[in-house]
Every structure is written in structure tokens, then in C-alpha cells.
Amino acid sequence: MRPNSILLFERLFLGSMAVGVINAFLSWDDTMATLAADPNLAAFGNIFIYATLAFSVGINLLLWFFVARKASTVAKWIIIVFFGIGLVSMPFSIGTLPPLSMIITLAITAMQGAAIYMLFRPDAQKWFAGETVADLEKTFE
């Protein structure tokens, strides 16, 4: 049985992905305007945006699977590195977003940060080490 920290990681991480997809569709018009304004990107058309969204969701689902279902330490650190890159690049991109997208992006970042925190709790550390975690809280429910 997976520990509570991994279950919370899973909910927060998948929730942040869902909110991210919703945010992508809410800001679709702004994204398309930005795409059309850049002649280098305009040549790709809508397919580029769809492919980018599908690729990023696919990579995140793959990482989620390996962390939450297979206890992969490598996938855990890849998620952490991606989160760190996102944090470093956020100040450069957050000001260019519309207000609603900016708020949603900050919420997504908070959810991802909380999800990553769950990966460092003691029961999660045992999960990644391959130890069995007895969840006595749920025994008497």
C-alpha cells in the first residue's frame, strides 16, 4: 500500500496538471495572438500549440506514474529539477501573463511545491527506499 504522502503527492500533482490544462484553454486566445505575432512561430500554426500541450502533459503523466506507482527516485528528481527550472524562469514570464493566468500560474506553482514537499516526508522516503510502510491510521477506520 502506498503511503499517505505519496497519495497526497499524486492528488496535488495531478490536480496541478488539470488546472494547467484548464489554464491553457482559458488563455488560448492570448497564446494564439502571441503565436501569430512571431513570424518564426506563426509558421507552425495551431498544431504547434496542441503538440506542445500534449507533449508536456504526456511527460508529466509519465513522471507521475514512475514516482507515484513505481517509487522511482530518478523520476522524483526529474520532477524537482523541472520545478526548479520553472521557479527560476517564473519572474521572467509571470509579468507577461494576463491577470487571471498569472493567478492560476501561481496557484499551480504552489500546488506543485506542496506535491514535491510530500516526496520528502518520512513515509515517502521509506517508499522510495523500498521499505513497507504500515499505515496504522487507516486500520481502525
HELIX and SHEET records of a PDB file:
HELIX    1   1 ASN A    4  LEU A   26  1                                  23    
HELIX    2   2 TRP A   28  ALA A   37  1                                  10    
HELIX    3   3 PRO A   39  ALA A   42  1                                   4    
HELIX    4   4 ASN A   46  ALA A   68  1                                  23    
HELIX    5   5 THR A   73  SER A   93  1                                  21    
HELIX    6   6 ILE A   94  THR A   96  5                                   3    
HELIX    7   7 PRO A   99  MET A  118  1                                  20    
HELIX    8   8 PRO A  122  ALA A  129  1                                   8    
HELIX    9   9 LEU A  136  LYS A  138  5                                   3    
END                                                                             
